[in-house]
Amino acid sequence: MEAFEIPELNPQPRDAEGHGYIDFLASEKLSVGLAIWPKETADRQRPHREDEVYYVISGRGTIRVADEDRAVQPGSLVFVAAGVEHRFHTIEEDLRVLVFWAPPHSG
């Protein structure tokens, strides 16, 4: 068994704006990570080769997927297909988001 206490995971900031990410679980067909976007920062991610599911643990903001915007808050779940443009924006409260990848995230 692999088990994790999500509140104890600490994604280290990867850029000057404080965005952080940590992969913490991987199998042959799926991986899971935890991402953080601080309040009022920009999400500069590009489309990925993997399908993604975002589950918002805490925070508030908006996600744009292709040409559609949707407000997100704790409990929101959003699917993004591989290759589709997407990003979080208008981040009103620090976002902590579980990211499920299939196939596993390749970095």
Secondary structure per residue as TSV (DSSP state, phi and psi in degrees):
chain	resnum	aa	ss	phi	psi
A	1	M	-	360.0	141.1
A	2	E	-	-115.9	130.4
A	3	A	-	-139.4	147.9
A	4	F	-	-138.6	148.0
A	5	E	-	-102.4	101.2
A	6	I	G	-55.7	-42.2
A	7	P	G	-61.0	-20.4
A	8	E	G	-87.3	-13.2
A	9	L	-	-73.4	140.5
A	10	N	-	-129.8	89.3
A	11	P	-	-64.9	122.5
A	12	Q	-	-76.9	136.9
A	13	P	B	-56.0	137.5
A	14	R	-	-107.9	-8.9
A	15	D	S	-145.1	175.2
A	16	A	T	-64.7	-23.1
A	17	E	T	-84.8	-7.1
A	18	G	-	94.7	5.2
A	19	H	-	-64.6	134.0
A	20	G	E	-131.4	157.3
A	21	Y	E	-154.1	143.0
A	22	I	E	-142.3	127.4
A	23	D	E	-81.4	131.3
A	24	F	E	-130.0	-5.8
A	25	L	E	-147.9	134.5
A	26	A	E	-147.6	140.7
A	27	S	-	-132.4	-172.1
A	28	E	S	-65.4	-29.9
A	29	K	S	-119.6	-3.3
A	30	L	-	-152.8	147.3
A	31	S	E	-137.7	159.4
A	32	V	E	-135.3	138.5
A	33	G	E	-136.9	171.9
A	34	L	E	-123.5	126.3
A	35	A	E	-116.4	148.9
A	36	I	E	-129.3	139.0
A	37	W	E	-128.2	113.2
A	38	P	-	-65.6	155.7
A	39	K	T	-49.9	136.9
A	40	E	T	64.1	20.8
A	41	T	-	-99.4	170.4
A	42	A	-	-102.3	139.7
A	43	D	-	-96.3	116.2
A	44	R	-	-107.2	19.0
A	45	Q	-	-67.8	156.8
A	46	R	-	-112.2	164.7
A	47	P	-	-56.1	149.0
A	48	H	-	-111.0	164.1
A	49	R	S	-81.5	-10.3
A	50	E	S	-107.4	152.4
A	51	D	E	-68.0	149.1
A	52	E	E	-133.7	148.0
A	53	V	E	-125.0	125.3
A	54	Y	E	-101.9	131.0
A	55	Y	E	-122.7	115.8
A	56	V	E	-80.3	118.5
A	57	I	E	-83.8	-46.4
A	58	S	E	-152.2	159.9
A	59	G	E	100.0	174.8
A	60	R	E	-143.5	145.0
A	61	G	E	-179.2	-157.8
A	62	T	E	-135.1	142.7
A	63	I	E	-115.5	138.5
A	64	R	E	-108.7	124.5
A	65	V	E	-122.5	118.2
A	66	A	T	57.1	-114.8
A	67	D	T	-114.1	22.2
A	68	E	E	-118.1	131.9
A	69	D	E	-101.7	145.2
A	70	R	E	-146.1	131.1
A	71	A	E	-67.8	142.5
A	72	V	E	-126.0	151.1
A	73	Q	-	-154.4	176.2
A	74	P	T	-53.3	129.1
A	75	G	T	98.2	-12.1
A	76	S	-	-70.1	140.7
A	77	L	E	-129.9	128.3
A	78	V	E	-131.9	130.6
A	79	F	E	-96.8	135.7
A	80	V	E	-128.5	118.7
A	81	A	-	-72.0	153.3
A	82	A	T	-53.4	137.9
A	83	G	T	82.3	-2.9
A	84	V	-	-90.5	132.6
A	85	E	-	-61.4	136.8
A	86	H	E	-162.6	155.2
A	87	R	E	-170.4	152.6
A	88	F	E	-86.4	147.9
A	89	H	E	-153.0	174.5
A	90	T	E	46.2	54.5
A	91	I	E	-80.2	106.7
A	92	E	E	-86.1	-30.7
A	93	E	E	-138.5	144.1
A	94	D	E	-43.9	128.9
A	95	L	E	-95.9	132.6
A	96	R	E	-119.8	120.2
A	97	V	E	-133.5	126.9
A	98	L	E	-77.2	136.5
A	99	V	E	-122.2	118.0
A	100	F	E	-102.2	129.4
A	101	W	E	-118.9	136.6
A	102	A	E	-144.8	124.1
A	103	P	S	-62.1	177.7
A	104	P	-	-53.2	146.5
A	105	H	-	-57.7	132.7
A	106	S	-	-102.5	7.6
A	107	G	-	94.8	360.0
